Amino acid sequence: MFRADTERLIARIRSWSGKPDFPIILMSDPYRKGLSPTSETEYARYSGALRAIAASDPAVLVINSRRLMAERGWKADQPNRLSEVLFDDVHYTPRGAIELAEEEMKALLGP
């Protein structure tokens, strides 16, 4: 369902732009606290759905921010690190927002 919804959104954006090959960049969310085990399993699959979209559409680029930030300690087994980057279970601290943006821009543009 997530994949289908995202593909519909891409089609809508391209329709609005009038360009069927309008380039799209998709970024998955990094880890967030407070998810149930069932939600966590489903949430972990979103990156794969985005990757599948990009694999089938040459005008779509995907950045797996979840994996990117896990490498920087944004994961369940590092609660102290999560306290530095998440204000609550979902929203970033200023430091967290800056770190996320820096890593995503490196992924897009290179070091």
C-alpha positions as CSV (number, residue, x, y, z in Angstrom):
1,M,0.0,0.0,0.0
2,F,2.8,2.4,0.9
3,R,4.5,1.8,-2.5
4,A,1.3,2.3,-4.4
5,D,0.5,5.5,-2.5
6,T,4.0,6.8,-3.2
7,E,3.7,5.9,-6.9
8,R,0.4,7.8,-7.1
9,L,2.0,10.8,-5.5
10,I,4.9,10.7,-8.0
11,A,2.3,10.5,-10.8
12,R,0.4,13.5,-9.4
13,I,3.5,15.6,-9.0
14,R,4.5,14.8,-12.6
15,S,1.0,15.7,-13.8
16,W,1.1,19.0,-12.0
17,S,4.5,19.8,-13.5
18,G,3.5,18.8,-17.0
19,K,6.6,16.6,-17.3
20,P,6.2,12.9,-17.3
21,D,9.9,12.4,-16.5
22,F,10.1,15.0,-13.8
23,P,12.9,13.9,-11.5
24,I,12.0,12.8,-8.0
25,I,14.2,12.2,-4.9
26,L,12.7,9.9,-2.2
27,M,14.2,9.8,1.2
28,S,13.2,7.3,3.8
29,D,12.8,8.4,7.4
30,P,15.5,7.5,9.9
31,Y,14.7,5.4,13.0
32,R,12.1,6.8,15.4
33,K,11.2,5.7,18.9
34,G,7.9,4.5,20.1
35,L,6.9,2.0,17.4
36,S,5.4,-1.3,18.3
37,P,7.3,-4.4,17.1
38,T,4.7,-4.8,14.4
39,S,5.0,-1.2,13.3
40,E,8.8,-1.4,13.4
41,T,8.7,-4.4,11.0
42,E,6.4,-2.6,8.6
43,Y,8.3,0.7,9.0
44,A,11.6,-1.1,8.1
45,R,10.0,-2.2,4.8
46,Y,9.4,1.3,3.6
47,S,13.0,1.8,2.4
48,G,12.6,-1.4,0.3
49,A,9.4,-0.1,-1.3
50,L,11.2,3.2,-2.2
51,R,14.1,1.2,-3.7
52,A,11.7,-0.8,-5.8
53,I,10.2,2.4,-7.2
54,A,13.6,3.8,-8.0
55,A,14.6,0.5,-9.7
56,S,11.6,0.7,-12.0
57,D,11.8,4.4,-12.8
58,P,15.1,6.0,-14.0
59,A,13.9,9.5,-13.0
60,V,13.6,8.5,-9.3
61,L,16.5,8.5,-6.9
62,V,16.2,7.1,-3.4
63,I,18.3,7.8,-0.3
64,N,17.9,5.3,2.5
65,S,18.2,7.7,5.4
66,R,17.3,5.0,7.8
67,R,20.4,3.0,7.0
68,L,22.5,6.1,6.6
69,M,21.7,7.4,10.1
70,A,21.8,3.9,11.7
71,E,25.5,4.0,10.8
72,R,25.7,7.2,13.0
73,G,23.9,5.5,15.9
74,W,20.3,6.4,15.3
75,K,18.9,3.0,16.4
76,A,17.1,1.3,19.2
77,D,20.1,-0.1,21.0
78,Q,21.6,3.4,21.4
79,P,19.1,5.3,23.5
80,N,21.6,8.0,24.7
81,R,22.4,8.8,21.1
82,L,18.7,9.0,20.2
83,S,18.2,11.5,23.0
84,E,20.7,13.7,21.3
85,V,19.0,13.7,17.9
86,L,15.3,13.2,18.8
87,F,13.3,15.8,20.7
88,D,10.5,13.3,21.3
89,D,9.8,10.0,19.6
90,V,9.5,11.6,16.2
91,H,10.8,15.2,15.9
92,Y,14.5,16.0,15.6
93,T,16.5,18.2,17.9
94,P,18.3,21.0,16.0
95,R,21.5,18.9,16.2
96,G,19.6,15.9,14.8
97,A,18.1,17.9,11.9
98,I,21.5,19.3,11.0
99,E,23.2,15.8,11.1
100,L,20.4,14.3,9.0
101,A,20.6,17.1,6.4
102,E,24.4,16.9,6.3
103,E,24.4,13.1,5.7
104,E,21.6,13.3,3.1
105,M,23.4,16.1,1.2
106,K,26.6,14.1,1.2
107,A,24.7,11.1,-0.2
108,L,23.3,13.4,-2.9
109,L,26.3,15.5,-3.8
110,G,29.3,13.5,-2.5
111,P,31.7,14.5,0.3
